[in-house]
Amino acid sequence: MGKRRAAAEIRRDAEFAAFSAGAAGRLLHTATLLTGDREQAERLLTATLARTYADWLRMRADDPYDQARAELVRRFAYRPWWRRPRGGVLARLTPQERLVVTMRYFEGVAEEQTAAQLGLATDRVRAIGARATATLRSRRYDPSGKPPAGGTPPAGRTPQAAPRTVAEARDRADRADRRAAQQVAP
């Protein structure tokens, strides 16, 4: 092997080690949000970093983090249906909604870039993001699967009319939280 090639590989190894030390945590967080499982996220990250390492010398002026994130998203988006996520904080979202929410809100990628990376129209990304946030806001996350406090009225009580203002909705939610806390307290 020539001296130049050996020097280039040593430089690549050092640059990649520095990159992975700095970016692996954030990429692992993104992978965990997408997969919903730490073990699957680590496998996804390992495959992503292996591909990034293989392409390191060809990246030249490109941002390695953007390339690694794009590879992570591609690997997640094109995995077989039986390996789709089943848990995690974003459990109620479809895989496509998970991608959009993770890229837009957790990674801070612009709509246009998200659309280009996922092969969707910008309006479609906006609609998927709005639907996903509405789903996430519709009720509180509870890993046990129980409905949120105040979701259905107890026996003998009639359901209330829908709140007319945001303040009224907040007041009702606060009262329901206080009732639930009083029932749990000894």
C-alpha positions as CSV (number, residue, x, y, z in Angstrom):
1,M,0.0,0.0,0.0
2,G,1.3,3.4,-0.9
3,K,2.3,6.0,1.7
4,R,-0.4,8.4,0.5
5,R,-3.2,5.9,0.8
6,A,-2.0,4.8,4.2
7,A,-1.9,8.4,5.4
8,A,-5.4,9.0,4.0
9,E,-6.7,5.9,5.8
10,I,-5.1,7.0,9.1
11,R,-6.6,10.5,8.7
12,R,-10.0,8.9,7.8
13,D,-9.9,6.8,10.9
14,A,-9.0,9.7,13.2
15,E,-11.7,12.0,11.6
16,F,-14.3,9.3,11.8
17,A,-13.5,8.5,15.4
18,A,-13.9,12.1,16.3
19,F,-17.2,12.3,14.4
20,S,-18.7,9.2,15.9
21,A,-17.7,10.3,19.4
22,G,-19.5,13.6,18.9
23,A,-22.5,12.5,16.9
24,A,-23.2,9.0,18.0
25,G,-25.3,10.0,21.0
26,R,-27.6,12.3,19.0
27,L,-27.9,9.7,16.2
28,L,-28.7,7.0,18.8
29,H,-31.4,9.3,20.3
30,T,-32.9,9.7,16.8
31,A,-32.8,6.0,16.1
32,T,-34.4,5.3,19.5
33,L,-37.3,7.7,18.7
34,L,-37.8,6.0,15.3
35,T,-37.6,2.4,16.4
36,G,-39.0,2.6,19.9
37,D,-36.5,0.0,21.2
38,R,-33.0,0.6,22.4
39,E,-31.6,-2.7,21.0
40,Q,-33.1,-2.1,17.5
41,A,-31.8,1.5,17.7
42,E,-28.3,0.4,18.4
43,R,-28.4,-2.1,15.5
44,L,-29.7,0.6,13.2
45,L,-27.0,3.0,14.4
46,T,-24.3,0.5,13.9
47,A,-25.3,-0.2,10.3
48,T,-25.6,3.5,9.7
49,L,-22.1,4.3,11.1
50,A,-20.6,1.4,9.1
51,R,-22.0,2.8,5.9
52,T,-20.9,6.3,6.8
53,Y,-17.4,5.0,7.5
54,A,-17.3,3.3,4.1
55,D,-18.3,6.5,2.4
56,W,-16.1,8.8,4.4
57,L,-13.5,9.6,1.8
58,R,-16.2,10.4,-0.8
59,M,-18.0,12.9,1.4
60,R,-15.4,15.7,0.9
61,A,-17.3,19.0,1.5
62,D,-20.6,17.4,2.6
63,D,-21.6,17.5,6.3
64,P,-21.0,14.0,7.7
65,Y,-23.8,14.4,10.3
66,D,-26.4,15.1,7.5
67,Q,-25.1,12.2,5.5
68,A,-25.3,9.9,8.6
69,R,-28.8,11.1,9.4
70,A,-30.0,10.6,5.8
71,E,-28.6,7.0,5.9
72,L,-30.3,6.4,9.2
73,V,-33.6,7.6,7.8
74,R,-33.2,5.5,4.7
75,R,-32.5,2.4,6.6
76,F,-35.5,2.9,8.8
77,A,-37.9,3.9,6.0
78,Y,-37.0,0.9,3.9
79,R,-37.0,-1.8,6.5
80,P,-39.5,-4.7,6.1
81,W,-43.0,-4.3,7.6
82,W,-42.5,-7.0,10.2
83,R,-39.6,-5.0,11.7
84,R,-41.6,-1.8,12.2
85,P,-41.6,-0.1,15.6
86,R,-44.1,-1.1,18.3
87,G,-43.2,0.9,21.3
88,G,-41.6,4.0,22.6
89,V,-42.7,7.6,23.2
90,L,-44.1,7.8,19.6
91,A,-45.9,4.5,19.8
92,R,-49.2,5.8,18.6
93,L,-47.7,7.1,15.3
94,T,-47.2,5.3,12.0
95,P,-43.6,4.8,10.8
96,Q,-44.0,7.7,8.3
97,E,-45.4,10.0,11.0
98,R,-42.4,9.0,13.3
99,L,-40.0,9.9,10.5
100,V,-41.6,13.3,10.0
101,V,-41.9,14.2,13.7
102,T,-38.4,13.0,14.4
103,M,-36.8,14.9,11.6
104,R,-38.9,18.1,11.9
105,Y,-39.2,18.5,15.6
106,F,-36.4,16.6,17.2
107,E,-33.7,17.1,14.6
108,G,-34.9,20.6,13.4
109,V,-34.8,19.8,9.7
110,A,-36.7,22.2,7.4
111,E,-39.9,21.0,5.7
112,E,-38.3,21.2,2.3
113,Q,-35.3,19.1,3.3
114,T,-37.5,16.6,5.1
115,A,-39.7,16.3,2.0
116,A,-36.7,15.8,-0.3
117,Q,-35.2,13.2,2.0
118,L,-38.4,11.2,2.3
119,G,-39.4,11.7,-1.4
120,L,-42.7,13.5,-0.5
121,A,-44.2,16.8,-1.4
122,T,-43.7,19.7,1.1
123,D,-47.5,19.9,1.6
124,R,-47.6,16.2,2.4
125,V,-44.9,16.6,5.0
126,R,-46.8,19.5,6.6
127,A,-50.0,17.5,6.7
128,I,-48.3,14.4,8.2
129,G,-46.7,16.6,10.8
130,A,-50.0,18.2,11.7
131,R,-51.7,14.9,12.0
132,A,-49.0,13.4,14.1
133,T,-48.9,16.3,16.5
134,A,-52.7,16.2,16.8
135,T,-52.4,12.5,17.6
136,L,-49.7,13.1,20.2
137,R,-51.7,15.9,21.8
138,S,-55.0,14.1,21.8
139,R,-54.2,12.4,25.1
140,R,-51.3,11.9,27.5
141,Y,-48.8,9.2,26.9
142,D,-49.3,6.3,29.4
143,P,-47.1,3.2,28.8
144,S,-49.6,1.0,30.7
145,G,-52.2,1.7,28.0
146,K,-54.8,3.1,30.5
147,P,-57.0,5.9,29.2
148,P,-56.2,9.4,30.5
149,A,-57.8,10.7,33.7
150,G,-61.2,12.2,33.0
151,G,-61.5,10.5,29.6
152,T,-64.8,8.8,30.4
153,P,-67.2,10.0,33.1
154,P,-67.8,7.7,36.0
155,A,-71.1,5.9,36.3
156,G,-74.0,8.2,37.2
157,R,-72.4,11.3,35.8
158,T,-73.5,12.9,32.5
159,P,-70.8,13.9,30.1
160,Q,-70.1,17.6,29.9
161,A,-70.4,19.8,26.8
162,A,-67.2,20.4,24.8
163,P,-65.2,23.4,26.1
164,R,-65.7,26.7,24.3
165,T,-62.2,28.2,24.9
166,V,-58.7,27.0,25.4
167,A,-58.7,28.3,29.0
168,E,-61.9,26.3,29.8
169,A,-60.2,23.1,28.4
170,R,-57.2,23.8,30.6
171,D,-59.3,24.3,33.7
172,R,-61.1,21.1,33.1
173,A,-57.9,19.2,32.6
174,D,-56.4,20.7,35.8
175,R,-59.6,19.7,37.7
176,A,-59.4,16.2,36.3
177,D,-55.7,15.9,37.3
178,R,-56.5,17.1,40.9
179,R,-59.3,14.5,41.2
180,A,-57.0,11.8,39.9
181,A,-54.3,12.8,42.4
182,Q,-56.8,12.9,45.3
183,Q,-58.0,9.4,44.5
184,V,-54.4,8.0,44.4
185,A,-53.2,9.9,47.6
186,P,-53.5,7.8,50.8
